Amino acid sequence: MNAIISLIIGYLLGSISPAALVGKRNNVDLKQEGTKNLGATNTMMVLGWSAGIFVMAFDIAKSFLAGKLAQFLFPQLRIAGMLACIGAMLGHCFPLFLHFHGGKGLSTFGGLVIYYNLWFVPIILFSALALMVLLDCGVAFPLLVSILFPVLVYAFGATTPEILTAILAGALLFLVHLDNLKKAFAKDESMRVRKPLMEKLFHKK
């Protein structure tokens, strides 16, 4: 029962969408613009860096705080916090308040990583960024993250429930990015990152 409550806590917090709120404030429906996802990346593409960074920070925080709250409430359940973070991912991707149309869960997954072990962040972040730029493929980032986190959890001597929960979280992140993986295999230009990144950084048209 405590595990289910942890998931529900995370789901409800995860269903709060900063992207939808920022879009509404700017009179933009992000479900109809750009990639049509309510996440940090689409917010950044449509509304700029500051809006995107705000949404990313908010999404990371809601997952992290869900984890902390669940672990505080259920200290006897070692994976309560991790389950709450997974719940936040589900709420972010399939928000209760927005007809189950949300984002792709990468930032909320980031909240899980920070919650579990802050030292994992630079390892995962730089590895995923390097692979993304090397392959010139945006989906390489979340896919490597989804694999690397469970590997690190295992490598650092976690308990079996923690390892299985990390695998579950990674599998969820992988599944919600399957459409982008198919686009990458189809050589869809929207999956390229090097040229768009340079254009954003140097404001080239």
Backbone torsions as a table, in degrees:
resi	resn	phi	psi	omega
1	MET	NA	-41.9	179.2
2	ASN	-62.3	-34.5	177.9
3	ALA	-65.1	-42.1	179.8
4	ILE	-66.4	-42.8	178.7
5	ILE	-62.5	-38.7	177.7
6	SER	-60.8	-44.0	177.7
7	LEU	-62.0	-42.1	-178.9
8	ILE	-66.2	-42.4	176.5
9	ILE	-56.1	-48.6	179.6
10	GLY	-63.3	-42.5	-178.2
11	TYR	-61.6	-44.3	-178.9
12	LEU	-65.5	-42.6	177.2
13	LEU	-67.6	-39.3	180.0
14	GLY	-66.0	-25.2	-179.2
15	SER	-73.3	-13.0	174.3
16	ILE	-73.7	119.8	-173.8
17	SER	-109.0	104.3	176.3
18	PRO	-64.9	-30.2	178.9
19	ALA	-63.1	-42.2	178.4
20	ALA	-64.7	-39.6	-179.6
21	LEU	-67.8	-43.3	178.5
22	VAL	-65.4	-41.6	178.0
23	GLY	-61.5	-43.7	179.6
24	LYS	-62.4	-40.2	179.8
25	ARG	-63.6	-31.5	-179.7
26	ASN	-98.2	12.2	179.7
27	ASN	56.5	40.3	179.1
28	VAL	-129.1	130.5	175.6
29	ASP	-94.3	101.4	-175.9
30	LEU	-67.5	-13.0	174.9
31	LYS	-75.3	-9.6	179.9
32	GLN	-117.7	0.7	-176.3
33	GLU	-120.9	153.1	175.8
34	GLY	58.9	-125.0	179.4
35	THR	-83.3	-3.4	178.4
36	LYS	66.7	23.6	176.9
37	ASN	-109.5	145.8	178.3
38	LEU	-92.4	68.2	-179.9
39	GLY	-136.3	178.1	-176.1
40	ALA	-65.1	-40.2	-176.4
41	THR	-63.1	-47.9	179.7
42	ASN	-67.0	-37.4	176.6
43	THR	-60.3	-42.1	179.4
44	MET	-65.0	-41.3	-179.8
45	MET	-64.2	-40.1	-173.4
46	VAL	-89.6	-41.6	-171.6
47	LEU	-112.8	-4.1	175.2
48	GLY	105.8	171.9	-173.4
49	TRP	-61.9	-46.1	-174.6
50	SER	-62.7	-43.5	178.5
51	ALA	-65.0	-41.6	-179.8
52	GLY	-64.4	-42.1	179.7
53	ILE	-66.8	-39.3	176.5
54	PHE	-60.0	-46.9	-179.4
55	VAL	-63.6	-41.6	179.1
56	MET	-61.7	-47.0	-179.3
57	ALA	-62.5	-40.6	179.6
58	PHE	-64.2	-45.0	-178.0
59	ASP	-66.6	-38.9	175.0
60	ILE	-62.9	-45.2	-175.8
61	ALA	-64.1	-40.2	-176.3
62	LYS	-67.1	-34.0	176.6
63	SER	-71.0	-47.8	179.9
64	PHE	-58.9	-46.3	-178.0
65	LEU	-68.7	-34.2	175.6
66	ALA	-61.9	-42.2	178.1
67	GLY	-62.4	-45.7	179.9
68	LYS	-63.4	-41.2	-178.7
69	LEU	-65.3	-46.7	-179.1
70	ALA	-64.1	-40.1	-179.9
71	GLN	-68.5	-32.6	175.7
72	PHE	-67.1	-41.1	-178.3
73	LEU	-72.8	-34.1	-175.1
74	PHE	-128.4	66.6	-176.1
75	PRO	-63.3	-22.7	-179.2
76	GLN	-76.4	-17.5	178.3
77	LEU	-99.4	103.6	-170.9
78	ARG	-60.7	-31.1	-176.8
79	ILE	-99.1	12.1	-178.8
80	ALA	-56.1	-45.9	-179.1
81	GLY	-64.3	-42.3	178.8
82	MET	-63.5	-40.5	178.5
83	LEU	-64.4	-39.5	177.9
84	ALA	-63.3	-38.4	177.1
85	CYS	-64.7	-38.7	175.7
86	ILE	-65.2	-39.9	175.0
87	GLY	-59.5	-39.6	177.7
88	ALA	-64.3	-37.4	175.3
89	MET	-61.5	-45.4	179.2
90	LEU	-62.6	-42.6	177.8
91	GLY	-64.2	-37.5	178.8
92	HIS	-67.3	-44.0	-177.9
93	CYS	-75.3	-34.8	-176.5
94	PHE	-132.0	68.0	-172.6
95	PRO	-67.8	134.1	-179.4
96	LEU	-59.9	-36.2	-172.6
97	PHE	-88.5	-2.1	-174.7
98	LEU	-131.6	39.1	176.7
99	HIS	56.4	32.0	175.0
100	PHE	62.6	26.6	178.2
101	HIS	-114.7	102.4	-177.1
102	GLY	-128.5	-138.3	-177.9
103	GLY	-103.0	-159.7	-175.8
104	LYS	-104.3	-2.6	170.3
105	GLY	85.8	4.0	-176.2
106	LEU	-67.4	-44.2	-179.1
107	SER	-66.8	-39.4	178.1
108	THR	-68.4	-31.1	172.6
109	PHE	-65.2	-37.9	175.4
110	GLY	-59.2	-37.2	176.0
111	GLY	-62.1	-36.8	176.2
112	LEU	-64.3	-44.8	-179.9
113	VAL	-61.6	-45.8	179.6
114	ILE	-63.6	-41.8	179.0
115	TYR	-61.3	-44.4	-173.6
116	TYR	-74.1	-49.2	-178.5
117	ASN	-161.5	106.7	-177.4
118	LEU	-58.3	-30.4	-177.5
119	TRP	-70.7	-16.0	175.7
120	PHE	-71.3	-24.5	-171.6
121	VAL	-58.3	-54.2	-178.6
122	PRO	-63.2	-35.7	179.4
123	ILE	-62.6	-50.0	-178.0
124	ILE	-69.1	-44.3	-175.7
125	LEU	-61.4	-52.0	-176.2
126	PHE	-71.1	-34.9	177.2
127	SER	-64.0	-45.9	-178.2
128	ALA	-68.5	-40.3	177.7
129	LEU	-62.8	-43.2	-179.5
130	ALA	-61.8	-44.8	-179.8
131	LEU	-66.3	-40.6	-180.0
132	MET	-60.3	-46.3	-179.2
133	VAL	-70.3	-40.9	179.6
134	LEU	-60.4	-44.6	-178.7
135	LEU	-85.9	-9.4	-175.8
136	ASP	53.4	49.5	-175.3
137	CYS	-145.7	115.0	-175.5
138	GLY	-62.0	-36.7	-176.1
139	VAL	-70.8	-14.4	177.4
140	ALA	-61.6	-31.0	-178.1
141	PHE	-63.2	-61.2	-178.5
142	PRO	-64.5	-31.4	-179.2
143	LEU	-67.8	-41.0	177.0
144	LEU	-67.9	-39.5	177.9
145	VAL	-58.7	-42.9	-177.3
146	SER	-64.0	-27.0	179.6
147	ILE	-90.8	-42.0	-172.8
148	LEU	-69.0	-36.3	-178.9
149	PHE	-61.4	-52.4	177.3
150	PRO	-59.9	-35.1	178.4
151	VAL	-62.7	-44.1	179.7
152	LEU	-67.0	-40.4	177.8
153	VAL	-58.5	-44.6	178.4
154	TYR	-65.8	-45.5	-175.2
155	ALA	-63.9	-28.8	-177.9
156	PHE	-93.9	20.2	169.8
157	GLY	73.8	38.3	179.1
158	ALA	-73.3	167.0	175.9
159	THR	-75.0	162.6	179.8
160	THR	-59.2	-45.4	176.9
161	PRO	-59.1	-37.4	178.8
162	GLU	-66.4	-42.3	179.6
163	ILE	-63.1	-46.0	-179.3
164	LEU	-64.7	-38.0	178.6
165	THR	-67.7	-38.7	176.7
166	ALA	-63.8	-40.2	177.2
167	ILE	-63.6	-41.8	177.8
168	LEU	-59.8	-45.3	179.0
169	ALA	-63.2	-43.6	178.4
170	GLY	-63.0	-40.1	179.3
171	ALA	-64.3	-38.9	178.1
172	LEU	-63.2	-46.2	179.2
173	LEU	-61.7	-42.0	179.0
174	PHE	-61.2	-45.4	-175.7
175	LEU	-64.0	-41.3	-177.7
176	VAL	-72.3	-11.7	177.8
177	HIS	-105.1	10.3	-178.9
178	LEU	-61.6	-38.1	179.1
179	ASP	-60.9	-41.6	178.4
180	ASN	-68.6	-32.9	176.2
181	LEU	-64.5	-40.8	177.3
182	LYS	-63.3	-39.3	177.3
183	LYS	-63.5	-39.3	179.6
184	ALA	-63.3	-43.8	178.9
185	PHE	-65.7	-28.6	178.2
186	ALA	-84.7	3.8	-179.7
187	LYS	59.7	39.2	176.5
188	ASP	-66.5	129.2	-177.5
189	GLU	-62.7	-24.6	-178.5
190	SER	-67.9	-14.9	179.1
191	MET	-86.8	-10.2	179.9
192	ARG	-74.5	149.0	-175.6
193	VAL	-124.5	-29.5	-172.5
194	ARG	-65.8	-50.3	-178.6
195	LYS	-65.6	-49.4	177.7
196	PRO	-58.9	-35.9	179.7
197	LEU	-65.2	-43.5	178.9
198	MET	-63.5	-38.7	179.3
199	GLU	-65.2	-40.3	178.9
200	LYS	-66.8	-42.6	-176.7
201	LEU	-67.9	-38.3	-173.9
202	PHE	-110.1	8.7	174.3
203	HIS	56.8	38.8	178.0
204	LYS	-89.6	145.4	177.6
205	LYS	-104.2	NA	NA
